[in-house]
Amino acid sequence: MLFSIIVPVYNVKEFLPRCVTSVDKWNTKYEYEVILVDDGSTDGSSTLCDLLKDKYSNIEVIHKPNGGLSDARNIGLLNAKGEFVIFLDSDDYLADDALETIGSKIEVQFPDILFAEVIVETNGKQIGVYRKIGLKERTTYDGCTAMISELQNGKFQAMSVIGIYRRAFILDNNLLFKKGILHEDEEWTPRVMANAKKVEYIEFPFYVYDIREGSITQRKDKTKNSSDLIDTCIDLDNYFKVHPNVLLRKLYRGYLARLYMAAVSECMVRGNINRIQDKITRGFVWGKWTSMKDFIKILVFCCSPKVYSMLLERARSKMDKPNSVMTIKTL
């Protein structure tokens, strides 16, 4: 069994050696290839990619003009040879024995998706773990059932790096990343899960997510984040409102309403609301409540997005813990 580890590279010269070393140090019976997709780097990362290829026999390098994270991942997917794909961001790294543990699970179950756990760290210190809340080991799900279980447990983890994916499943269903947007995982993961026939989960932290200053998720001006997230909510609402699973449709569209309100509130709190004013409509959230609590939130938002935003900002300090991957927290 061959694994393809897809690593988009853009101006990460400082972190790339750690990323690649974390893969190469594995002592495993499983074969793997590392695909470094240089996305038009300008800091010397391009040259470093070529040097790493010369050093390690199982590294392939693709140089391309800058097109963003989604484009780089898509290029990696289309050029990969492995049966299963791991997405590894170049400023993150893989935990010890990651491939051995994951491979032994996949070898038995051969799922469309295997979800695992992600360690969250900053400045070298572990601060939490991202996981799929609601999924259990030794339980086989279809993708829709897995989504329902998550949503009923109050969270939906959209982070793409938390999963290992069967490449043929992704390509056969044309499940590529949408190019040119931020929050690409929020757009991609629900579509992938909704199409999966077999999903497994393993309680094993195989990936280390390093929160650092200067990364895309830590940028100060998040107007584009909010704008792209609003567009994503609208696109996914159109996608799921015709889904045949009634319970999934209801729960996920309720989740989208909360995500939409959070995106609008982020811009309102930061004073950037005028830049996305033409995208805002109260009608998007109305009717999407799944509980009395959600009904009250939506009612407050529809009466006064400003008041909702103030309440959301007040709740941030209590909710800002690494149990959800959403950059913009929901109230």
Secondary structure, DSSP 8 states (H G I E B T S, - for coil): -EEEEEEEESS-TTTHHHHHHHHHT---SSEEEEEEEEES-SSSHHHHHHHHHHH-TTEEEEEE----HHHHHHHHHHH---SEEEE--TT-EE-TTHHHHHHHHHHHH--SEEEEEEEEEETTEEEEEE--TT--TT--B-HHHHHHHHHHTT-----GGGEEEEHHHHHHTT----TT-SSHHHHHHHHHHHH-S-EEEEEEEEEEEE--TTSGGG-S--HHHHHHHHHHHHHHHHHHTT-S-HHHHHHHHHHHHHHHHHHHHHHHHHT-GGGSGGG--GGGTTT--SSHHHHHHHHHHHH-HHHHHHHHHHHHHHH-STT---SS---
